[in-house]
Amino acid sequence: MGTEKKSIKLKIPLKRQPDDVTCGPTCLQSIYGFYHDGIALEHVIEEVSMLEEGGTFASKLGTHSLKRGYQAHIWSFNVHIFDPSWFDLSSDALIQKLKLQKLAKKNKKLRYASDGYLEFLHNGGQLHFEDLTSNLLVSLIQDGVPIIVGLSSTYLYRTEREDPKTNVSNDIVGRPAGHFVLVTGIDLDARTAQITDPYFPNNISQIQTYTVPIARLICAIMLGVMTYDANLLVIKQKESSTA
């Protein structure tokens, strides 16, 4: 564990998201392309389950990849959904807890998010609970695989909150907005993370790939809990078994 690289930068093609709500499928299609899986973006958008108000959950992206034969791992920091006393439970025990919580709580979005994680677990997805640190990010990305990250775009970009009915900036009636990006690099010496973003130009950068302080990225991820984000999704090809 002591041989972690201090600087990692990956190059990965990523299309511009076609509208305000398809950042997740756009990031997912980029990961498929990384593995030479030629599924078209429009097909990914059609197949990934979306929320009524637009957008989706990392669990839905992960489930889509599982059904295409990939491995999917989610690191969640969302205590809206996962009680800290559940962190060491097996997948089967987590399924039971999520079912009980869904019966006990009537919040529509929480129930839908719970359904997403139940489907993810039933399809073989793996959930992880660890402290979000720069070392965790390095340990995930040093295998050469980008990370799909669900975070608060409001905090990342330092922009006004958005009216949930129109997605238009409004600092008075607006609410924090969620977003998916790819983390494609880390520089521990400079304390920066490289982001490849399906939404550009944006308040940080005119181009798709840019760097931000690691501390800002971590804060943006943690504040993603307000929009049922706050997670890392790593998708890998299944290891081929040799007889």
Sequence and secondary structure as in RCSB ss.txt:
>XXXX:A:sequence
MGTEKKSIKLKIPLKRQPDDVTCGPTCLQSIYGFYHDGIALEHVIEEVSMLEEGGTFASKLGTHSLKRGYQAHIW
SFNVHIFDPSWFDLSSDALIQKLKLQKLAKKNKKLRYASDGYLEFLHNGGQLHFEDLTSNLLVSLIQDGVPIIVG
LSSTYLYRTEREDPKTNVSNDIVGRPAGHFVLVTGIDLDARTAQITDPYFPNNISQIQTYTVPIARLICAIMLGV
MTYDANLLVIKQKESSTA
>XXXX:A:secstr
 TT  SEEE        SSTT HHHHHHHHHHHHTT    HHHHHHHS   TTS   HHHHHHHHHHTTEEEEEE
E  TTTS GGGTT  HHHHHHHHHHHHHH   HHHHHHHHHHHHHHHTT EEE     HHHHHHHHTTS  EEEE
EEHHHHHT   B TTT  B TTT B  EEEEEEEEEETTTTEEEEE SS S SS SSSEEEEEHHHHHHHHHHGG
GGT  EEEEEEE      
